[in-house]
Amino acid sequence: MEPTILGTETGRPRVAGRPRIGLTTYWQQASWGVWTSPAAIVPGKYVTGVVAAGGTPLLLPPVGTDESVLDGLDGLIVIGGVDVDPANYGAEPHPSTASQPERDDHDIRLTRAALERGLPLFAICRGAQILNVALGGTLYQHVPDLLPESRYQPSPGVFGTVEFTTAPGSLTAELLGESATSPCYHHQSVERLGEGLRATAWAPDGTIEAVECPAAPGWVLGVQFHPEENPADARLFAGFIEAATAHRHQRQESHA
């Protein structure tokens, strides 16, 4: 189907369409049919979350990283996954830390490039940790060492639930209100905030659950929890896609 051509306030035509959203991916052994091989993997709920909110998902595996691909996108989601290598913030690894340095390099480069371009950026769980580390922040490598009663990762493959309050006037509060709950699954969390980041949501035990970058030229939100695991509450995906749609229109009009 040909894209619809719409007029603008300036009288210049622009092309309407769904915003194109890049998603980072896992890169690891996977099985399908009779095959087992390294593969780029994205859990399906990230993909369906983008589609349900009105976006078109495009996968960005951590192979052959090319930041210029962001010039053709309207938003970037840095998804969850394994731990961030503590070498990225000058720390020795905790015994529980399991990382993939090649994925770290890819995600950090794309995160920094998105920030430089003012591209809407939605960073989820590991993605929020990547955002913090990309801006010079540090991480707690094993939350149970600090909070033995924490339930952020109840057992392998089982999501916990986190309750949190939000900072008045923040993007997080605008989208979720004064408080909310979400599925969660992590054993690491933000320690020292990266340059320009602001914490905008906290669990009752003080764990930072959301970060924003008020001085960035674009929409930026990092969340420690997993909103894609609760499709009944699509407010964060909807807010992100709205920002990506606005970015798409601006980009189209600048090339008209």
VOLO-649957 format. One record per atom (N, C-alpha, C): x, y, z. Coordinates in steps of 0.001 Angstrom, whole numbers, padded with zeros to 6 digits, always signed. Layout:
VOLO-649957
XYZ...
end
This chain:
VOLO-649957
+000844-001197+000000+000000+000000+000000+000881+001249+000000+000533+002214-000828+001282+003458-000868+000995+004289+000368+002015+005000+000922+001773+005839+002085+000859+007002+001746+000099+007434+002704-000808+008564+002524-000023+009865+002564-000328+010762+001650+000318+012069+001634-000619+013073+002284-000123+013771+003293-000926+014743+004017-000313+016123+003876-001156+017134+003920-000647+018494+003915-000203+018896+005303+000634+019918+005398+001080+020451+006687+000695+021911+006765+000941+022497+007949+000610+023907+008138+001389+024797+007185+002580+024333+006753+003407+025142+005866+003034+024943+004408+002117+024015+004140+001743+023731+002765+002620+022703+002103+003704+022250+002808+004573+021223+002235+003962+019852+002505+004067+018929+001557+003542+017579+001801+004460+016804+002737+003896+015857+003440+004704+014940+004204+004081+013549+004095+004875+012540+004374+004416+011164+004290+003965+010717+005674+002738+010249+005775+002247+009716+007039+002655+008266+007159+002782+007777+008369+003127+006379+008582+003410+006111+010037+003513+004859+010377+003808+004471+011745+005269+004769+012062+005567+005228+013264+006967+005473+013623+007772+004181+013643+009001+004269+013174+009886+003111+013112+010722+003054+014385+010604+001933+015100+011232+001796+016408+012301+000714+016369+013538+001090+016645+014614+000121+016760+014604-000531+018132+014835-001823+018180+014965-002558+019433+016292-003300+019445+017085-003110+020492+018284-003915+020641+017877-005366+020909+018817-006284+020766+018480-007698+020873+019521-008457+021687+019120-009643+022120+020082-010632+022603+020862-011165+021395+022012-011798+021658+022753-012530+020633+023316-013771+021318+022684-014922+021089+023078-016122+021801+022512-017368+021120+022896-018531+021630+022394-019783+021073+020877-019856+021205+020236-020295+020142+018784-020446+020152+018409-021646+019295+017210-022164+019505+016733-023320+018751+015429-022991+018057+015282-023438+016820+014008-023338+016088+013976-024494+015083+012824-025162+015040+012734-026326+014173+013807-027338+014524+014592-027746+013513+015670-028706+013737+017013-028008+013938+017006-026676+014049+018246-025915+014063+018581-025386+015451+019874-025337+015739+020412-024657+016917+021617-023868+016461+021582-022552+016702+022638-021680+016181+022591-020340+016897+023673-019553+016877+023581-018191+017410+022496-017409+016671+021727-016630+017418+020609-015904+016816+020367-014593+017544+019799-013643+016825+019320-012397+017431+017926-012640+017971+017719-012369+019266+016462-012704+019925+015897-011476+020629+014609-011271+020480+013878-010266+021254+012632-010936+021824+012453-010931+023136+011199-011480+023683+009997-010809+023030+008996-011625+022693+007896-011144+021877+007110-009997+022459+007049-009859+023784+006222-008813+024372+006775-007412+024121+008098-007286+023914+008625-005984+023487+008066-005629+022108+008091-006592+021218+007651-006374+019840+006157-006065+019794+005349-006872+020478+003908-006637+020457+003544-005353+021196+004352-004985+022191+004111-003715+022880+004268-002529+021944+005297-002582+021097+005511-001520+020113+004370-001480+019105+004000-002642+018578+002949-002706+017560+001617-002233+018128+001264-002699+019326-000016-002320+019927-000104-000819+020175+001030-000183+020452+001039+001257+020707+001080+002077+019419+001279+001403+018259+001227+002118+016989+002545+002248+016266+003578+001502+016682+004874+001596+016034+005189+000395+015174+006245+000518+014368+006760-000575+013548+008115-000989+014107+008259-002229+014614+009513-002647+015239+010562-003087+014222+011801-002692+014467+012946-003088+013654+014048-003539+014605+014610-004717+014371+015581-005290+015299+017005-004846+014965+017785-004568+016027+019152-004078+015881+020096-004995+016661+020502-006133+016074+021366-007077+016787+022760-006506+017014+023452-006997+018057+024769-006463+018405+025891-007038+017540+025722-006944+016237+026707-007394+015265+026807-006313+014197+027999-005869+013891+028153-004830+012877+027508-003520+013284+027717-003095+014510+027079-001887+015032+027347-000678+014142+026285+000035+013798+026384+001217+012941+025403+002257+013473+025936+003261+014170+025061+004265+014779+024225+005023+013771+024676+005101+012511+023943+005879+011515+022579+005279+011205+022362+004012+011576+021039+003414+011347+019960+004191+012089+020336+004872+013177+019360+005631+013950+018789+006804+013157+019505+007244+012121+019018+008374+011333+017735+008039+010582+017470+006754+010388+016235+006341+009721+015162+005861+010673+015384+006030+011979+014433+005578+012982+013770+006752+013682+012676+006456+014353+011926+007486+015080+011990+007277+016591+012580+006173+017027+012731+005901+018448+013579+004666+018642+014144+004533+019846+014998+003393+020178+014580+002832+021519+014405+001499+021579+014194+000801+022843+015418-000072+023101+016048+000145+024248+017142-000713+024691+016532-001702+025680+016469-002972+025279+015705-003963+026025+016518-004546+027184+015868-005417+027964+016506-006066+029097+017465-007161+028675+018044-007843+029677+018975-008918+029365+019982-009134+030467+021146-009642+030099+022180-009986+031074+022799-008733+031684+023620-008943+032705+024235-007839+033443+025167-007006+032568+025299-005742+032924+026272-004863+032288+027649-005176+032875+028651-005315+032009+030004-005617+032470+030495-004481+033368+030879-004784+034633+031330-003719+035543+032599-003020+035083+033318-003601+034124+034488-002904+033581+034084-001583+032942+032820-001474+032517+032341-000227+031904+032246+000918+032910+032225+000606+034200+032203+001681+035199+033296+001494+036246+034371+000803+035854+035571+000739+036673+035465-000108+037914+034646-001161+037897+034481-002020+039063+034882-003451+038735+035219-004204+039776+035492-005625+039632+034175-006394+039644+034092-007506+038924+032831-008247+038874+032497-008942+040186+031243-008867+040564+030692-009629+041683+030598-011095+041243+030679-012055+042168+030558-013464+041767+029278-013786+041000+028222-013021+041225+026954-013307+040556+026821-012632+039196+027758-011776+038843+027629-010979+037616+027958-011816+036380+027049-011770+035410+027238-012477+034131+026979-011483+033013+027989-011206+032200+027868-010131+031206+028229-010616+029815+027909-009778+028820+028255-010011+027424+028858-008702+026893+030180-008549+027003+030808-007271+026649+030489-006771+025253+030359-007688+024275+030064-007239+022910+028673-006607+022826+027755-007100+023607+026424-006497+023638+026463-005155+024362+027267-005073+025428+027412-003801+026129+027883-002714+025177+028910-003014+024399+029470-002028+023473+028401-001544+022503+027656-002460+021938+026580-002127+020987+025529-001233+021639+025037-001653+022799+023953-000915+023445+024403+000458+023929+025622+000545+024453+026127+001833+024918+026320+002786+023747+026864+002293+022646+027063+003151+021475+025739+003665+020925+024743+002782+020826+023448+003217+020309+022758+004178+021288+022904+003928+022573+022303+004825+023571+022894+006220+023465+024197+006315+023419+024847+007627+023302+024473+008314+021986+024411+007548+020914+024052+008128+019615+022612+008630+019617+021709+007903+020273+020317+008346+020371+020228+009647+021171+020960+009738+022263+020953+010959+023068+021486+012139+022265+022559+011927+021519+023144+012999+020710+022177+013493+019642+021362+012592+019100+020436+012936+018018+019094+013458+018530+018852+013371+019819+017537+013739+020330+016476+012739+019957+016884+011479+019711+015951+010416+019334+015234+009906+020583+013906+009800+020568+013202+009247+021729+013813+007908+022141+014103+007787+023433+014823+006634+023965+014070+006057+025151+013725+004779+025051+013020+004054+026105+013934+002904+026521+014470+002975+027733+015450+002005+028213+014821+001168+029318+014781-000156+029132+014023-001040+030014+014956-002008+030737+014883-002036+032054+015642-002928+032935+017145-002815+032652+017765-003807+032025+019171-003670+031645+019382-002383+030847+018390-002017+030018+018506-000787+029231+018669+000438+030097+017955+000504+031226+018110+001630+032149+019498+001634+032770+020027+000442+033054+021381+000339+033591+022402+000770+032543+022179+000372+031291+023047+000804+030188+023030+002329+030075+021836+002930+030132+021719+004390+030050+022532+005043+031154+022407+004529+032374+023139+005105+033494+024653+004978+033300+025100+003791+032897+026536+003563+032705+027066+004373+031519+026277+004495+030452+026700+005277+029279+026973+006728+029630+026326+007214+030690+026498+008599+031106+027411+008730+032331+028162+007673+032619+029165+007743+033681+028704+007278+035040+027525+006677+035130+027025+006203+036408+027535+004816+036757+027158+004339+037945+027577+003027+038416+026354+002210+038849+026586+000915+039081+025508-000003+039441+025834-000764+040719+024783-001093+041464+024877-002118+042491+024825-003453+041762+025831-004281+041937+025892-005509+041154+025000-006636+041677+024631-006584+042959+023797-007660+043491+022933-007096+044622+021716-006708+044275+020822-006058+045243+020612-006888+046511+020503-008230+046449+020308-008983+047686+021411-008790+048726+022613-008361+048307+023655-008047+049291+023267-006842+050132+022500-005908+049531+022057-004697+050234+020714-004912+050902+019849-005647+050216+018469-005839+050668+018153-007333+050634+018517-008064+051677+018325-009515+051663+016880-009952+051452+015931-009087+051787+014520-009457+051644+013922-009016+050307+014766-008521+049402+014247-008026+048128+013609-009160+047330+012559-008809+046573+011831-009789+045771+011826-009380+044294+012909-008726+043872+012956-008247+042501+013205-009377+041497+013741-010479+041981+013999-011641+041121+013671-012883+041958+012380-013196+042108+011953-014235+043046+012602-015594+042811+012670-016023+041560+013300-017285+041196+013509-017283+039686+014358-018163+039158+014629-018142+037716+013363-018228+036878+013197-017251+035997+012070-017233+035081+010754-016798+035688+010780-016288+036921+009554-015838+037588+009675-014345+037886+008757-013542+037341+008766-012107+037583+008208-011796+038965+008818-010797+039608+008266-010240+040823+007360-009070+040485+006897-008377+041508+006090-007171+041339+006672-006074+042200+006873-004912+041631+007402-003778+042384+006363-002663+042432+006218-002065+043603+005420-000863+043775+006385+000314+043857+005988+001464+043324+006891+002614+043367+006099+003909+043348+006737+004949+043852+006175+006296+043801+006999+007121+042828+006397+008157+042281+007053+008959+041239+007302+010390+041707+008246+011052+041048+008591+012424+041380+007584+013379+040756+007011+014292+041540+006057+015262+040979+006689+016054+039832+005922+016265+038778+006390+017047+037647+007256+016287+036665+007529+015016+036932+008383+014233+036044+007574+013626+034903+008275+013184+033874+007637+012450+032786+006998+011171+033328+007688+010513+034250+007162+009282+034838+005823+009534+035518+005746+010617+036288+004490+010955+036963+003411+011346+035965+003796+012045+034919+002828+012438+033886+002181+011206+033260+002965+010154+033066+002461+008954+032397+001789+007974+033351+002282+007883+034590+001820+006831+035507+001111+007345+036752+001140+008665+036981+000532+009189+038193+001490+009152+039371+000966+009327+040581+001809+009416+041776+002445+008090+042158+001818+006986+041805+002353+005670+042144+001842+004639+041144+002538+003507+041089+002147+002448+040161+002827+001155+040579+002473+000078+039916+003126-001218+040097+003492-001781+038740+004458-002690+038719+004871-003298+037453+005584-004614+037729+005576-005541+036769+006437-006709+036878+007903-006288+036903+008740-007072+037566+010164-006763+037626+010962-008066+037647+012226-007966+037233+013103-009137+037266+014538-008635+037123+015199-008437+038251+016575-007939+038201+017258-008196+039534+018579-008254+039477+019344-008324+040723+020383-007213+040778+020419-006364+039749+021268-005183+039747+020390-003942+039688+020961-002795+040093+020183-001552+040071+021130-000359+040028+020553+000809+039805+021333+002046+039705+021927+002407+041064+023208+002713+041072+023879+003209+042277+024083+004719+042116+025245+005152+041614+025471+006578+041366+024899+006945+040008+024102+008011+039971+023470+008437+038726+024494+008984+037744+024282+008677+036461+025103+009231+035407+024852+010715+035222+025775+011369+034527+025696+012816+034321+024409+013198+033584+023658+014117+034154+022438+014614+033535+021204+013810+033857+021357+012655+034513+020197+011835+034848+019567+012285+036168+018272+012089+036256+017495+012380+037456+016650+011167+037799+016694+010733+039047+015813+009653+039492+014394+010194+039609+013418+009445+039079+012031+009937+039084+011030+008911+039606+011505+007768+040095+010622+006808+040761+011459+005931+041676+010850+005557+042808+011564+004775+043815+010647+003714+044418+011203+002535+044669+010513+001519+045457+010569+001929+046927+009741+001343+047781+009764+001695+049204+011124+001500+049868+011941+000566+049363+013262+000338+049962+014327+001288+049428+013946+002226+048566+014879+003211+048034+015464+002862+046682+015212+001669+046168+015719+001303+044843+015168+002247+043785+016056+002784+042957+015641+003678+041872+014931+002855+040803+013711+003251+040490+012898+002510+039524+012733+003225+038188+013062+004515+038120+012983+005236+036843+013985+006371+036850+014545+006646+035679+015461+007771+035503+015071+008523+034242+015322+009819+034261+015069+010675+033108+016272+011575+032878+016326+012203+031728+017426+013098+031383+016835+014431+030949+016491+015306+031907+015756+016531+031582+016443+017446+030572+017786+017438+030560+018498+018345+029659+018665+017773+028252+018313+016517+028052+018461+015914+026727+017490+016556+025744+017858+016624+024464+016967+017257+023477+015749+016420+023113+015726+015159+023497+014603+014294+023152+013981+013642+024370+012944+012856+024134+012220+012095+025165+013121+010974+025644+013414+010925+026945+014295+009890+027499+013690+009354+028781+013497+008039+028843+012994+007405+030059+013637+006040+030212+014215+005802+031385+014738+004491+031722+013981+003937+032911+013539+002693+032833+012798+002078+033934+013464+000765+034318+013574+000525+035630+014200-000697+036111+013276-001905+035990+011993-001655+035880+011004-002733+035835+010706-003132+034382+009702-004000+034199+009401-004557+032874+007968-004234+032452+007707-003052+031896+006344-002701+031491+005809-003567+030363+006688-004120+029545+006216-004956+028424+005534-006233+028928+005832-006621+030178+005236-007833+030740+003823-007601+031267+003355-006372+031205+001989-006050+031629+001284-005304+030503+000906-005996+029431+000292-005315+028289-001028-004643+028616-001653-004986+029738-002898-004321+030128-002654-002873+030536-001413-002531+030877-001052-001154+031223-000019-000670+030211-000493-000075+029132+000380+000313+028014+000767+001784+028058+000651+002429+029216+000853+003881+029269+002272+004298+028892+003280+003550+029302+004646+003939+028958+004931+003735+027476+004475+002620+026917+004651+002402+025480+003886+003454+024678+002685+003798+025140+001900+004815+024431+002598+006166+024457+003159+006534+025616+003872+007805+025709+005102+007831+024829+005829+006716+024794+007016+006621+023944+006646+006716+022469+005629+005988+022039+005236+006025+020633+004711+007406+020249+004032+008081+021158+003594+009457+020875+004795+010357+020606+005846+010208+021439+007062+011005+021227+007745+010619+019926+007771+009323+019604+008387+008872+018360+007619+009379+017147+006293+009444+017257+005477+009967+016161+005779+011439+015919+005910+012200+016997+006252+013618+016859+007630+013775+016222+008580+012912+016642+009919+012956+016055+009865+012623+014564+009041+011663+014190+008894+011283+012778+008374+012450+011951+007371+013128+012454+006820+014274+011726+007868+015372+011558+008612+015640+012608+009655+016669+012526+010710+016289+011501+011097+015004+011526+012111+014543+010579+011621+014627+009145+010363+014246+008910+009802+014308+007565+009701+015742+007075+009263+016637+007940+009095+018033+007530+010441+018694+007265+011483+018274+007993+012804+018856+007772+013389+018423+006422+012863+017316+005873+013340+016838+004571+012359+017164+003443+011291+017862+003774+010300+018172+002738+010803+019272+001801
end
